[in-house]
């Protein structure tokens, strides 16, 4: 809110507007008494003195402004709508155009803009608040020292909220110089402006916390570790404990992060309306358990966090959709973490394999975080998982029984009808634009994700070039930070991995939707990526070969299925150049291994590719070669065999006339459904 020292601002300067009379000595005394009452938080007494000033200075915008601020404090910061209306009247009196930030040219008007920025901050209108505060920052030197510190703190907060850690660090360093340079200069002169040792320690702790948050956001783990040493480990300050736990979490030390979290002191007043520690604690605990692959515990703690958040919202009578702000204290408006918790819960449910529930959570979250390309990818993954949970589905008894479609006749005339080997076709009755767990909607989500990622990366690169100016070089792409709210900004290697994941999923969905031309294009784009993991390279070749077979380019498909070229199927990025990047990738390894995938090792990956190669040979009519290739891969596939192998094996035996071998396979694997003589 407004700086307390500005409550009696009427005695500091005379407005140049002709309609405002000069300040008399008596009015100065009344203004000073109003300031004293305000600092004592005696709102009624302060308003009495301000009413006296208003009666003699009804057109003085400073007096009217101070009265608005005092009335707002008197309401417990609840009458926000009324305060904004009164603030607009003050702007009209002072001939200030709040809509045109560039029109600010009088330092006396800065306090009005600052109050407007604070309200925008608490109502989560961070973009508008940032625009105002950046303009105020240009007036920093002539501002009152207390107000200038508040402006810099607010600007640092806004840069962190808008995921711009590099700018936040610059502001924090500037604030540190302002505070402690003033302190050193004041000690020599023995003036009243010097801050006490207690205040100095509080500022040091606050600035260190700001720095650690900024460094964590920019993934500068080495410098973050150094900065954490200046934060006392024995402090009971919750913020310090959370940033320490977050540091260990990002480094992949999840057990240590949990131990740090458990050192949190119990809330001094559990029934206090502003106490959100339980929501934060359960959310962070759930994230740690998810990374430890204890998904049931993760879901349990996320549910507790949502319950605590809803309970807090009921007590404060908060509406999670944000309809109306009056009647609610300003400082509690941004407290609800409803959509952040839905986002986290959706990711947890996706790892649990509960695709439909995860989809419902993420669809709600995307209403708020629609600019996050990673969120659109997760929505697509929910749709894909709903269609087919994993590759082990092809090994289930239900799927294998589809090899035998029907049995007709009896005795010597008994015939077995084999299945066609094609998957189920589930037509989408609704439009692809309607949120539903369908492959069509997955394709739309992936298109959004790719477009958003390209736009965000281009915008981040352009902004960084403008900031660096002549210092921009060819390695600028490695320094960019792409926002992905509510998550931390993505570094260059994360952007690269995300693009590869989007392209791989796009190729897979296109194959399922019989759009083989697009599947081929996505696969080619995937192979053209600079930082391609071995797993993505393997999938790109597999998807490309399948698309080429359907497009009657079997020879090209065979060239893509180079079994000898498979030496690794890891999902981590192969290019980690600097020590800082290696440290940043430590936690990424845990993220990459959260979910196991099939094939699980190189021999199994080679076996799957050999199967596809056998299909290509069979398509070209090289049945003997196809059979030999299929036999080579059987020992590494694992048991029970996927249903596709039975279809191909029976087809090859029947087409070359090996009827007895086909009968033996049916007796061995499907004798329970063909009990009579075949």
C-alpha angles and dihedrals in degrees: 000000000000116000108263090227089064094062091091094036090133090083096053103063141008118236112239092219107114094225092062111084124220118275114257126212090250091053089050090055092049090049091051091050089050089052091050092051091047093052088051087051089238096145097175093053092045091051091052091058092042091051088056090053092047090053091059098030106035093154098047106112092200093058092044090048093051090050091051091051093048093049089050091053090046089057090055089253088293103117094072096146091051091046091054091050091050090047089055089053090052089052090051091051092048091044090239120155104211091184091061106058092179090064091071105112104139119082090209089066094055094090090059091052091045092055090049090051092050092053090048090050094053092045088052094246089137097160095058092041090052093050091053095044094048088055091049089052089066088062093049099117099055092042124103109271094241092049092046090056090049091050092051093047091049091048091051090049091050093049089053092046091051091046098248102132097163092059091044091056091052091053092046092052089050091049090050091054092048094051102041097034087056089048094052093045092048094050092061093047092041091223130160092250094077117110122231124252090252092053089046092054091047091051091048091052093046094048092047090052090050091050094048092049091050093047092048090050091051091044092237092150096165094056091039091058089052092049093048089063088069091057109084109241091208094060118116091212107131094214092056091050092049095049091049091050090047091052092054090044093055090048090054096250094130098160091052090047089054092050090052091049091052090059090069110124117239114263112272090221111021092185094054109123094223094054107113095156093110091055092050093044096051092044093052092044090052092051091052093050090049091055089048086056091244091133098166091055089045091054090047094054093043088054090051090050091052091048091051091047092051091047090052090048092052092051091050092038089234122171109216090211091058100238104168129345105211118108092032123096111253094233093058097050094090095040099094112097094185099131095038089054091047089052093050093044091051092054091048093050090049090056089048089057093245094131100168095050090045089051092053091052095046094046088059092046094050090063088071102027099040092140093062109103091192091059092054089051090053090051089053090049089054089055092047092048091050089054093046122358097202143324092272087075087078090062097055121113091241092059094043092052088064088074087078107054099177145334120225133181127012141248115004090350094054112126133190118215113207123215121254094241094231122130124245116280112221109185116211110240094190132063115274088237092064112093105250134132094259132128090242091058089045089057090051092049092051091050089052092047094052093046093047092047093051092047094046093048092048092049093047091050092049093049092048091051090051091050095046095041110173091004092067113116140177092276093062092111090066091058100051124111116206114202118236106171132233087020126067117277115276121248122220095268091049091051089051093050092047092052090050091051092049093049093047092050091045092054091049094048091047090055091051090050091049092244095136097164092058091043088056092048093050091049092050090048090050093053090049093060116114100222103042121165120222092248093053091047090053093049092046092057092046094049092043092052092049091050091049092052091054089047090053094250096125095152091057090047091054091051090053093051096073103161094185090059093067109099101139138020101183118142097216123103112267096209114072107150111169132047089243091055090049090052090048090051093056093085091037090066090062090049090051093051098046091105125033116223137198126276090051099185141017097264091053091046089052090049093054091049090049089054090054089047089053089053090052091051091049090050089055091049096252093133098161092051090046091053092049091050091048092051090052093059100044097086093058099041096079130223139320092037118234114258092247091067093057092050093050094042094051092044093053094046093049096044092053093042100253092141095155092054090050090050090051092052091050092048093047099045105022103029091120090066096037103046096157128073111291 
